[in-house]
């Protein structure tokens, strides 16, 4: 009989009318965000050793990091993600050996202005070496001193070992 | 003397029924279509070229962005091609996770195709009902991979992560409920007389023509050609599952639509079997592969059955850590090749019905 299918369809629609609502009123209530969600990045600065494995793993060159050598360790001075180019593939998080880079559950990353889009995770000055910090100098000067000392140190060590330091870099 | 004149009608690129930015320049005689000229390329991003400047692993996120409705299957094709080139053995558990997430992706894609096709014909309720389950499938994929559509889940030598605790039970729960939902779609859309009147014997495709035009996927199988790569040339571990290949008889719009609905049932069956079998399989989800992948010189072609048809990856390696060339055989693009002849002689109202039944996704057409 023609029209039977239409009636059956209406029955299904009518049945659906009485079932529990599947949608939620979004800004007031939210569906829970799963643990693995690819949201805003979080960097555990203390764990980061500024190895730039994450930056190399990124297909789109989203991650820009700057580092300076303080003493024997690399010190992370800047970690900026150009999030507008990010594909949220998670290759950077996977590449991190020290478990420093994470995703968070925060998906609200929209900005009013283009200049606010890059995600600045770290931007700080490199500290001077402990003994120079005591001298009370701040700003660029101790950094330069640290650099100068850093360059001087290996040269002095090599000279002490009986090598000609002048040959390096020639 | 009185005579009629042919005229042009621009269909798209900004038209909701073209499923993206796709344009058809129709030449009309009254309401009949004389010629249809598809214009694609509005979404071209040059993925194949981009792949040449990325390492082998870094290409994976780009493959997501081709058929973003079934991203896992796109990942899988590329990853298996590279594995074939390097001769990497994938751990058992990873294979099962690939099957489950891949079939979930196929389910999501077919649910969208079914729902949107109902919308194209004019049935809004069918669209919403299909999206209800699609949402749940997407939630499951999100829980597994962290993303809803562009999953980037497959890795060369395995998958990114093991399934979270309790995830497999959730999948099983949905799969057990799925047959009832599919019966709902059939009652709401397939059995509807108006829907049948709009789609039956419209845009008929002969099996010989389908083969000659190298069409694949549900479009080919709706014409009665039994060719499913999962059966014909099983890749991965598809030979371990018991499923059927749904076929159509007339090769019309209705068969193409109904073929997808029945394929969903088979996907559900495959996932149910995979969940049963994965319980006994433990171990790692990633093979031991070097951090810097340098496949030997040579080329490889690998094809798998994606949601839209056969997707093939041709990867050429020059021995460095970046592919020399990646070419993709995109099923949506090739299935579109017959559109012109399929549309000829039909009415304007049938254009949307025929185009929707091919189920294209523009990210894949333009690549």
Interface residues (C-beta under 8 A of the other chain):
Chain A: X2 X3 X4 X5 X6 X8 X9 X11 X12 X13 X16 X22 X31 X34 X35 X36 X37 X38 X57 X58 X59 X87 X88 X89 X90 X91 X94 X103
Chain B: X54 X57 X58 X59 X60 X61 X62 X64 X65 X125 X129 X132 X135 X139 X142 X143 X144 X145 X146 X147 X150 X152 X160 X161 X164 X184 X187 X188 X189 X191 X192 X193 X194 X196
